[in-house]
Amino acid sequence: MLISPIPAARTAQHLAARAATVCGLAHPLTHVLLAAAATAAAQAWDAGHRVTDLHPARPERKTPGG
């Protein structure tokens, strides 16, 4: 079963971020998951999706006192 490129890329990035948080950046699992996230993002790009499809703009935040 194939997953659409955008959910696959989001999931891969989420897993890589969690591994980096839990295991650290130097851990081999983190490296594998970062490579998978990069591959998924490249596949989404090749399928015609834009970066904003994967990372929608956040609403503007006001800084305290500003």
C-alpha positions as CSV (number, residue, x, y, z in Angstrom):
1,M,0.0,0.0,0.0
2,L,1.4,3.4,-1.0
3,I,1.1,6.4,1.1
4,S,0.6,9.8,-0.5
5,P,3.9,11.8,-0.7
6,I,2.8,14.6,1.8
7,P,1.7,12.4,4.7
8,A,4.7,10.1,4.1
9,A,7.1,13.0,4.3
10,R,5.4,14.5,7.3
11,T,5.5,11.1,9.1
12,A,9.2,10.6,8.2
13,Q,10.1,14.1,9.5
14,H,8.2,13.5,12.7
15,L,9.9,10.2,13.4
16,A,13.3,11.7,12.6
17,A,12.7,14.6,15.0
18,R,11.6,12.3,17.7
19,A,14.6,10.0,17.3
20,A,16.9,13.1,17.4
21,T,15.2,14.2,20.6
22,V,15.3,10.8,22.3
23,C,18.5,9.2,20.9
24,G,20.6,12.3,19.9
25,L,21.8,13.5,16.6
26,A,24.8,11.1,16.4
27,H,22.7,8.0,16.9
28,P,22.6,5.7,13.8
29,L,18.8,5.4,14.0
30,T,18.5,9.2,13.8
31,H,20.7,9.1,10.7
32,V,18.6,6.5,9.0
33,L,15.4,8.3,9.8
34,L,16.8,11.7,8.6
35,A,17.8,10.0,5.3
36,A,14.3,8.5,5.0
37,A,12.7,12.0,5.7
38,A,15.0,13.5,3.0
39,T,14.0,10.8,0.5
40,A,10.3,11.3,1.3
41,A,10.6,15.0,0.9
42,A,12.4,14.6,-2.4
43,Q,9.7,12.2,-3.7
44,A,7.0,14.7,-2.7
45,W,8.9,17.4,-4.6
46,D,9.3,15.2,-7.6
47,A,5.6,14.5,-7.5
48,G,4.9,18.2,-8.0
49,H,4.3,19.2,-4.4
50,R,5.7,22.5,-3.1
51,V,7.5,23.0,0.2
52,T,4.5,24.9,1.5
53,D,2.4,21.8,1.0
54,L,4.5,20.0,3.5
55,H,5.2,23.0,5.8
56,P,2.2,25.4,5.7
57,A,2.9,28.9,6.9
58,R,2.3,29.5,10.6
59,P,0.1,32.3,11.7
60,E,2.1,35.4,12.7
61,R,3.0,35.5,16.4
62,K,3.2,38.7,18.3
63,T,6.2,39.0,20.6
64,P,5.6,39.9,24.2
65,G,5.6,43.7,24.6
66,G,5.4,44.3,20.9
